[in-house]
Amino acid sequence: MEDLSYYEILEVSQNADKTTIKKAYRAMAKKYHPDKNAGNAEAEHKFKLCNEAYQCLSDDKQKSIYDRYGKEGLQGMGGGGRSSGGFDDLGSMFEEMFTGFGGGGSRRRQNPADMEKYPLDMNVDIYISFHEAIFGCEKEIEFSYKTSCKDCKGTGAKGGKLSTCKQCKGQGQVYMKQGFMTFSQTCPVCHGTGSAPAEPCKSCHGDGYKEVREKVTIKIPAGIDSDNRLRVSGKGNIGKRGSRGDLYVTFTVKPDKHFQRNGNDVYISIPVFFTQAVAGDTLTIPSLTGELELKLDVGTKDKQHFTFRGEGIADVHGHGKGNLIAQVNLTYPKKLNDEQKELLNKLQESFGVESKPHEGVLDSAIDKMKSWFQ
């Protein structure tokens, strides 16, 4: 990776603007940050290279020199230099991404007794059938939510008694250095509170909460799709002060054997024998609500689409319905008996010149080819 240019390291083009460069750097820094790649020397090395590349490309003066002379041109600036604009920008970026930059521990911390150990809102994933998604239904779901331990008041400490965290010495953050940069992150022991249980609570084993099973019946609207979420108010986790968050249900819709969904449109494959396509037959096909008549064109082509307006899926927000698209898949006989061959030959002859469209085109091509060897 060190052999790549700064632009290649950040995976941007040379004419990328500052916004694009910054966005690319944020993505790469998150990907290779040591906190997310503990013990991974290769990731740590790539993280340093990303920092080096961004320090240069985020500064107009350094970028201009680099574009003209490469890394060699930056050597007179102290190996890449330190640009005030780029460095400050980098600092604020990591403040946002990793809870502080350089001395972020000076920010005021909440009272440990008030801080929740878990988010109040929660999510559960459920699978539903294609039919349930299309027409809607009611479904009972069972889930576990967290509720604050009353014995320790949600602190995880016996009797609610906390002491100074030994890991961060009460700072709530731990620090690490990467070259000339110092990063801070939330203490993994006290989770930023600066305090830790003197003795774990026996009721919750130091977790600060207990889990409770509950059932709730939800009404799933017609037209729901995979990755859609439904909010169930007041059914989430319960905090220290008794407030309860919301439950979010994320759906995954199982595929159907015959119908394929694309947004609010639905596709169905219709096998058609070649003689039906030639003659333009009328077929009875299934839809989401019953049967439909499909009138083929004379000479219908393979993969040809026939659209039935408003026969698709109801929009989950109430904005009308999609379409049903029937796709023709032509099928041909795998073998012919003598009688069938004779009938086909007679049929072909009955069309006369029309049955041999290739002759006029290929004859001229053959004549042209022959002229090449004269």
C-alpha positions as CSV (number, residue, x, y, z in Angstrom):
1,M,0.0,0.0,0.0
2,E,3.0,2.3,0.6
3,D,3.8,2.1,-3.1
4,L,0.4,3.6,-4.0
5,S,-0.1,7.3,-4.4
6,Y,-2.0,9.3,-1.8
7,Y,-5.0,9.3,-4.1
8,E,-4.8,5.5,-4.5
9,I,-4.5,5.1,-0.8
10,L,-7.8,7.0,-0.2
11,E,-9.3,5.5,-3.4
12,V,-10.2,8.8,-5.0
13,S,-9.3,10.4,-8.3
14,Q,-6.7,13.2,-8.6
15,N,-9.4,15.8,-9.4
16,A,-11.4,14.9,-6.3
17,D,-12.6,17.9,-4.3
18,K,-12.0,18.4,-0.6
19,T,-15.4,17.0,0.4
20,T,-14.8,13.8,-1.6
21,I,-11.3,13.4,-0.1
22,K,-12.6,14.0,3.5
23,K,-15.5,11.5,3.0
24,A,-13.1,8.9,1.6
25,Y,-10.7,9.4,4.5
26,R,-13.4,9.1,7.1
27,A,-14.4,5.7,5.6
28,M,-10.8,4.4,5.4
29,A,-10.0,5.7,9.0
30,K,-13.1,3.9,10.4
31,K,-12.2,0.7,8.5
32,Y,-8.6,0.5,9.7
33,H,-8.7,2.3,13.1
34,P,-6.8,0.3,15.8
35,D,-9.8,0.2,18.1
36,K,-11.6,-1.9,15.5
37,N,-8.6,-4.0,14.5
38,A,-6.9,-4.8,17.8
39,G,-3.6,-6.6,17.3
40,N,-3.8,-6.3,13.5
41,A,-0.4,-4.8,12.5
42,E,-1.4,-4.6,8.8
43,A,-4.5,-2.5,9.6
44,E,-2.5,-0.3,11.9
45,H,0.0,0.3,9.1
46,K,-2.8,1.1,6.6
47,F,-4.3,3.5,9.2
48,K,-1.1,5.4,9.4
49,L,-0.8,5.7,5.6
50,C,-4.4,7.0,5.4
51,N,-3.5,9.7,8.0
52,E,-0.4,10.6,6.0
53,A,-2.4,10.8,2.7
54,Y,-5.2,12.9,4.2
55,Q,-2.7,15.3,5.9
56,C,-1.3,16.1,2.5
57,L,-4.4,16.1,0.3
58,S,-6.5,18.2,2.8
59,D,-3.9,21.1,2.6
60,D,-4.0,23.1,-0.6
61,K,-0.3,24.0,-0.4
62,Q,0.9,20.5,0.2
63,K,-1.5,19.0,-2.3
64,S,-0.2,21.4,-5.0
65,I,3.4,20.5,-4.3
66,Y,2.5,16.8,-4.2
67,D,0.7,16.9,-7.5
68,R,3.7,18.5,-9.2
69,Y,6.6,16.8,-7.5
70,G,5.3,13.8,-5.6
71,K,6.4,12.8,-2.1
72,E,9.9,14.0,-2.8
73,G,8.6,17.5,-3.1
74,L,7.2,17.4,0.4
75,Q,10.5,16.4,2.1
76,G,11.5,20.0,2.6
77,M,8.4,20.5,4.6
78,G,9.4,18.0,7.3
79,G,8.2,14.8,5.8
80,G,4.7,15.8,4.9
81,G,4.5,18.9,7.1
82,R,1.8,19.8,9.5
83,S,-1.0,21.8,8.1
84,S,-3.0,23.7,10.6
85,G,-6.2,23.4,8.5
86,G,-5.8,19.7,7.8
87,F,-4.8,18.9,11.3
88,D,-7.6,20.7,12.9
89,D,-10.0,19.2,10.5
90,L,-8.6,15.8,11.3
91,G,-9.1,16.4,15.0
92,S,-12.7,17.4,14.8
93,M,-13.3,14.4,12.6
94,F,-12.0,12.0,15.1
95,E,-13.8,13.8,17.9
96,E,-17.0,12.9,16.1
97,M,-15.9,9.4,15.1
98,F,-14.1,8.1,18.2
99,T,-15.4,10.2,21.1
100,G,-12.6,12.7,21.4
101,F,-9.3,13.9,20.0
102,G,-6.2,14.7,21.9
103,G,-7.7,15.7,25.4
104,G,-11.4,15.1,24.7
105,G,-11.6,13.9,28.3
106,S,-12.1,17.4,29.5
107,R,-15.7,17.4,28.4
108,R,-18.2,17.2,31.2
109,R,-19.4,13.7,32.1
110,Q,-22.8,12.7,33.3
111,N,-23.4,11.5,36.8
112,P,-22.7,7.7,36.7
113,A,-26.0,7.1,38.5
114,D,-27.9,8.8,35.7
115,M,-26.2,7.0,32.8
116,E,-28.0,4.1,31.1
117,K,-26.0,1.0,30.4
118,Y,-28.1,0.3,27.3
119,P,-30.2,2.2,24.8
120,L,-33.8,2.4,25.6
121,D,-34.9,1.8,22.0
122,M,-34.4,-1.8,20.7
123,N,-34.9,-3.8,17.5
124,V,-36.0,-7.3,16.7
125,D,-35.9,-9.0,13.3
126,I,-38.7,-11.2,12.0
127,Y,-39.4,-13.2,8.9
128,I,-42.8,-13.1,7.2
129,S,-44.1,-14.9,4.1
130,F,-44.7,-13.3,0.7
131,H,-48.4,-13.6,1.3
132,E,-48.3,-11.9,4.7
133,A,-46.3,-9.0,3.3
134,I,-48.6,-8.5,0.3
135,F,-51.9,-8.5,2.1
136,G,-50.8,-7.6,5.7
137,C,-51.6,-9.5,8.8
138,E,-51.5,-9.6,12.6
139,K,-48.6,-11.4,14.2
140,E,-47.6,-12.2,17.7
141,I,-43.9,-11.8,18.4
142,E,-42.0,-12.7,21.5
143,F,-38.9,-10.8,22.5
144,S,-36.6,-10.0,25.5
145,Y,-36.2,-6.4,26.8
146,K,-33.9,-5.1,29.5
147,T,-35.1,-3.5,32.7
148,S,-32.9,-1.8,35.2
149,C,-32.0,-3.8,38.3
150,K,-33.8,-2.4,41.3
151,D,-31.3,-3.8,43.9
152,C,-28.4,-1.9,42.5
153,K,-30.4,0.9,40.9
154,G,-29.0,0.0,37.5
155,T,-25.3,0.6,38.5
156,G,-24.3,-3.0,38.6
157,A,-22.7,-2.4,42.0
158,K,-23.8,-4.0,45.2
159,G,-25.9,-1.5,47.1
160,G,-25.3,1.0,44.3
161,K,-21.9,1.8,45.6
162,L,-19.3,2.9,43.0
163,S,-15.6,3.5,43.2
164,T,-13.1,5.2,40.9
165,C,-12.4,3.2,37.8
166,K,-8.9,1.7,38.0
167,Q,-8.5,1.5,34.2
168,C,-8.9,5.2,33.4
169,K,-8.3,6.6,36.9
170,G,-11.7,8.3,36.9
171,Q,-11.1,10.1,33.6
172,G,-13.8,8.1,31.7
173,Q,-11.4,7.8,28.7
174,V,-8.2,6.0,27.9
175,Y,-5.6,7.4,25.5
176,M,-3.4,5.9,22.8
177,K,-0.7,7.4,20.5
178,Q,-0.4,6.9,16.7
179,G,2.8,8.7,15.6
180,F,2.4,12.4,16.3
181,M,-1.3,12.0,17.1
182,T,-3.0,11.1,20.3
183,F,-6.5,9.6,20.3
184,S,-8.9,9.0,23.2
185,Q,-11.7,6.5,23.5
186,T,-14.3,5.7,26.0
187,C,-13.0,3.5,28.8
188,P,-14.1,-0.1,28.1
189,V,-14.4,-0.8,31.8
190,C,-16.5,2.0,33.1
191,H,-18.0,3.0,29.7
192,G,-17.0,6.6,30.2
193,T,-18.5,7.2,33.7
194,G,-15.2,7.2,35.5
195,S,-16.6,4.9,38.1
196,A,-16.8,1.1,38.5
197,P,-18.6,-1.2,41.0
198,A,-16.7,-1.7,44.2
199,E,-18.4,-5.1,44.4
200,P,-20.8,-6.5,41.7
201,C,-24.5,-6.8,42.4
202,K,-25.5,-10.4,43.1
203,S,-29.0,-9.9,41.7
204,C,-27.9,-8.9,38.2
205,H,-24.3,-10.3,38.3
206,G,-22.9,-6.8,37.8
207,D,-24.8,-6.1,34.5
208,G,-27.1,-3.5,36.0
209,Y,-30.2,-4.9,34.3
210,K,-32.3,-8.0,33.9
211,E,-33.9,-9.4,30.8
212,V,-37.6,-10.0,30.7
213,R,-39.6,-12.0,28.0
214,E,-42.7,-10.4,26.6
215,K,-45.2,-11.0,23.8
216,V,-46.9,-8.4,21.7
217,T,-49.3,-8.5,18.8
218,I,-48.5,-6.2,15.9
219,K,-50.5,-5.3,12.9
220,I,-48.4,-5.5,9.7
221,P,-49.7,-3.2,6.9
222,A,-50.2,-4.5,3.4
223,G,-47.2,-3.9,1.1
224,I,-44.5,-4.2,3.7
225,D,-41.1,-5.1,2.2
226,S,-37.7,-6.4,3.4
227,D,-35.8,-4.0,5.5
228,N,-38.9,-1.9,6.3
229,R,-39.3,-1.1,10.0
230,L,-42.3,-0.8,12.2
231,R,-42.3,1.1,15.5
232,V,-44.1,-0.2,18.5
233,S,-44.3,2.6,20.9
234,G,-43.4,2.0,24.6
235,K,-42.3,-1.6,24.2
236,G,-38.5,-1.1,24.3
237,N,-36.0,-1.3,27.2
238,I,-36.8,0.2,30.6
239,G,-34.3,2.7,32.1
240,K,-33.2,3.6,35.6
241,R,-35.9,6.1,36.0
242,G,-38.6,3.9,34.7
243,S,-38.9,5.4,31.2
244,R,-39.4,2.9,28.4
245,G,-38.1,3.2,24.9
246,D,-39.7,1.9,21.7
247,L,-39.5,-1.5,20.0
248,Y,-38.6,-1.5,16.3
249,V,-39.5,-4.5,14.2
250,T,-37.4,-5.0,11.0
251,F,-38.9,-7.3,8.4
252,T,-37.4,-9.8,6.0
253,V,-39.9,-11.2,3.4
254,K,-39.4,-14.7,2.3
255,P,-39.3,-15.2,-1.5
256,D,-42.3,-16.7,-3.4
257,K,-42.0,-19.6,-5.8
258,H,-43.8,-17.9,-8.7
259,F,-43.9,-14.2,-8.0
260,Q,-40.9,-12.0,-7.9
261,R,-41.1,-8.6,-6.3
262,N,-39.4,-5.4,-7.5
263,G,-40.7,-2.5,-5.3
264,N,-44.4,-2.4,-5.8
265,D,-44.3,-4.3,-9.1
266,V,-44.4,-8.0,-9.3
267,Y,-43.1,-10.3,-12.1
268,I,-44.3,-13.8,-13.1
269,S,-42.7,-16.0,-15.7
270,I,-45.1,-17.6,-18.2
271,P,-43.9,-20.7,-20.1
272,V,-45.4,-20.5,-23.7
273,F,-45.0,-23.2,-26.4
274,F,-43.7,-21.8,-29.6
275,T,-46.9,-22.6,-31.5
276,Q,-48.9,-20.6,-29.0
277,A,-46.6,-17.6,-29.5
278,V,-46.8,-17.9,-33.3
279,A,-50.6,-18.1,-33.3
280,G,-51.2,-15.4,-30.6
281,D,-53.1,-17.6,-28.2
282,T,-55.0,-16.4,-25.1
283,L,-53.8,-17.9,-21.8
284,T,-55.2,-17.8,-18.3
285,I,-52.5,-16.8,-15.8
286,P,-52.4,-16.3,-12.0
287,S,-52.3,-12.9,-10.4
288,L,-52.1,-11.7,-6.7
289,T,-55.9,-11.6,-6.5
290,G,-57.1,-14.2,-9.0
291,E,-56.9,-15.1,-12.6
292,L,-56.1,-12.9,-15.6
293,E,-56.3,-13.4,-19.4
294,L,-53.1,-12.9,-21.3
295,K,-53.7,-12.2,-25.0
296,L,-50.4,-13.0,-26.8
297,D,-49.4,-11.0,-29.9
298,V,-49.1,-13.0,-33.1
299,G,-45.5,-13.9,-33.2
300,T,-44.8,-13.1,-29.5
301,K,-41.0,-13.0,-28.8
302,D,-39.1,-14.8,-26.1
303,K,-38.8,-12.7,-22.9
304,Q,-41.5,-10.3,-24.1
305,H,-43.3,-8.4,-21.3
306,F,-47.1,-7.9,-20.9
307,T,-48.1,-5.4,-18.2
308,F,-51.3,-5.4,-16.2
309,R,-51.7,-2.0,-14.6
310,G,-52.7,-1.8,-11.0
311,E,-52.4,-5.6,-10.5
312,G,-49.2,-5.4,-8.4
313,I,-48.6,-4.7,-4.7
314,A,-50.3,-2.0,-2.7
315,D,-47.9,0.7,-1.6
316,V,-47.3,0.5,2.1
317,H,-47.7,4.3,2.4
318,G,-51.0,4.2,0.5
319,H,-49.7,5.6,-2.8
320,G,-51.6,3.3,-5.1
321,K,-50.6,-0.1,-6.5
322,G,-47.8,-1.4,-8.7
323,N,-48.1,-3.5,-11.8
324,L,-48.1,-7.2,-12.6
325,I,-45.6,-7.9,-15.4
326,A,-45.9,-11.3,-17.2
327,Q,-42.7,-12.4,-18.9
328,V,-43.0,-14.9,-21.8
329,N,-40.5,-17.7,-21.8
330,L,-40.8,-19.6,-25.1
331,T,-40.4,-23.4,-25.1
332,Y,-39.6,-25.7,-28.0
333,P,-40.0,-29.4,-28.6
334,K,-36.9,-31.4,-27.7
335,K,-37.6,-34.0,-30.5
336,L,-39.9,-34.5,-33.4
337,N,-41.5,-37.6,-34.9
338,D,-41.8,-38.0,-38.7
339,E,-45.4,-36.8,-38.8
340,Q,-44.5,-33.6,-36.9
341,K,-41.5,-32.9,-39.2
342,E,-43.7,-33.3,-42.3
343,L,-46.4,-31.0,-40.8
344,L,-43.7,-28.4,-40.0
345,N,-42.3,-28.6,-43.5
346,K,-45.7,-28.1,-45.0
347,L,-46.3,-25.2,-42.7
348,Q,-43.0,-23.6,-43.7
349,E,-43.6,-24.1,-47.4
350,S,-47.1,-22.4,-47.0
351,F,-45.3,-19.2,-46.1
352,G,-43.3,-19.1,-49.3
353,V,-40.5,-16.5,-49.4
354,E,-41.5,-15.2,-46.0
355,S,-40.3,-18.5,-44.4
356,K,-36.7,-17.9,-45.7
357,P,-35.7,-14.4,-44.5
358,H,-32.1,-15.5,-44.3
359,E,-31.6,-16.1,-48.0
360,G,-31.5,-12.5,-49.2
361,V,-29.2,-11.4,-46.4
362,L,-26.8,-14.4,-46.5
363,D,-26.6,-14.6,-50.3
364,S,-25.0,-11.2,-50.6
365,A,-22.7,-12.0,-47.7
366,I,-21.6,-15.2,-49.5
367,D,-21.0,-13.4,-52.8
368,K,-18.9,-10.8,-51.0
369,M,-16.9,-13.5,-49.2
370,K,-16.2,-15.3,-52.6
371,S,-14.9,-12.1,-54.1
372,W,-12.1,-12.0,-51.4
373,F,-10.5,-15.1,-52.9
374,Q,-10.8,-14.3,-56.6
